[in-house]
């Protein structure tokens, strides 16, 4: 998780999108619950759709780690690798909570 | 290479015919020669016989002189008389024989001699002299001396009268004999000459052409064997190369997948790894497709599907797929028409796209700066579509250009190492172009300056084919800085169910001065589209209510003049083709940078 912290420090949103970052983090945390539900139900198709969306718009908002993890989950979903997806989902959870905390505190 | 069986058959036939003719001719000449030879030999025999006969007469005349010597030597008159009569009797028999021979032998060839002998009455005169000699010998009244004188007198008379004639005749006979010998000699030489001429004629007519055919065939066989060996070697090299081409990306894929299992990998390292795996997988796929294509071409199993296709769509699709590459390299990339093109042509759409995509893709690959221009013209006289692909790239050497279209030989191994590729693309493209009734060639090239390829295909137009009055849309990718783009006054609709995307694209495009409207679903988008006249629409494909394709159909029913771009996370070529076929004027891939979005919108609004 230390690595994730280091990554978070380096992430920056594109100009003009800073004001949306907190809401972005909040929405993603909600969607993460949906993702975990899909994974637990072995509904990898739905899980892939969620991360596909994340992959498309995360980076400009400064959520580069989320983009990278989304790509990984997409690949793992195709491979039916539920265990690995769960591991990554835990990391994403930590990441998003940390991001939200930092953004909220104006750090 | 085809061995000419007809030629071999014809040559065999010629040989048999000329052989038979030669044989017959030689037999005829030989027979004629033998006949003449026989004639001449017979003549020689006759000569000899004539000569002998006439000489005998001469001897007889001379023998008369001998009689006179007997008169002198024989002391007894009685014995002398007896001897004389005996001799005369013998001579007389000989004369009679000569006369009989003269009468019986009438050889036409020596008629003249015969006539001389007959006319001069040689035999009769000889007989006359002998009768005189006989009467003298029988006479009891003459003395030995008188007999001697009379016999001598007869001998002289016979000698002067007949001898000269007979000498002449003998001389003529000898001359004739010598002449005939000469004739025989000449005939022999003629025979040799004729055989020589015959041999030369046969040689020129048959053997010379046969040998030149054999030499020519031998050269062809040698050439063929060299080509086969070269092709075999090339195939071996190709297989070795293909093996390397396959192993290289597979090594990368396997290696980086193993690497990605490592949890401690940094974010940028993972991103790089995933990107490399993706790129190499795509490269492998295109390699496999090329190998399959060349295999089909080599075994003549390519099936063409000819139908009427919209020409502009081919160019639009290729431009859309490749302009990103051009923009990355900051190369001026354009499609232009030299003259009016037919709206539709009758050809295999998939294969034509493949060829043009390959040519343009190559041009972009081998050009680091400058331009890639695609210019098309329609030649009405020959009903041919001509496409020129010009670049300002690295160019091709004369040596490379010889091997460029060969499937199993690469233009330059060093170039392939630097730029990648199997070297199959041009071979495939040329074969396909020929299958479409045309060809693919290098029009011009210069090392360091660039190359122009020219593609011709049969347009297959009919009298009803519409020639577009105004040129098709020209596509250019000029190098524009996105920060300088001004879209003030333009109304743009952004449709995406994810507000994050909408906000993002709104933030990007707002900086250009454009008026942005957002729709968060397909239905909302269609409603806004119907209510407002936009200049451009960015439309997401995956939406919960109605997807992008359905929304597009509804929008186009209302107004099909407004450019609508697909905005999707799917970047595969198939997806691009699908969106194009659906009617989207362009395809932008998420995630997208501000620069790409602004430039993409700018270019479509410019048209």
Interface residues (C-beta under 8 A of the other chain):
Chain A: X3 X7 X14 X15 X16 X17 X20 X24 X27 X49 X52 X53 X55 X56 X57 X58 X59 X60 X61 X64 X65 X67 X68 X71 X72 X75 X87
Chain B: X260 X263 X264 X266 X267 X270 X271 X274 X498 X500 X501 X503 X504 X507 X510 X511 X542 X569 X590 X591 X594
